[in-house]
Amino acid sequence: MVLCLALIHHRRVSANIPLALLLEWLRSLQSTIIIEFVERKDEMFQRLLANRDEQYADYSAENFNREVAWRFTICKRLRLKDGLWELLVLKPR
């Protein structure tokens, strides 16, 4: 099992790694994944974006869910923090 808390949004913004590449790497591990997705509206996410020219257009719940669906089966989904965060349990396809 792989636990990915605060991984996706930090790797996307701080290291400029596209969502698709991160999710493909996670799928390649062939393990159950527990992953957190943080919406752009979250105040801490907005701090990550502060003073950056790039706005990471691929970082959206819609794109994340599409990329996840191509690579994983969603076993469980839990919304947190008034829907701004989501925890998902994923199994690779």
Secondary structure, DSSP 8 states (H G I E B T S, - for coil): -EEESS-HHHHHHHS---HHHHHHHHHHT-S-EEEEEE-TTSHHHHHHHTT-S---TT-SHHHHHHHHHHHEEEEEEEEEGGGTEEEEEEEE-
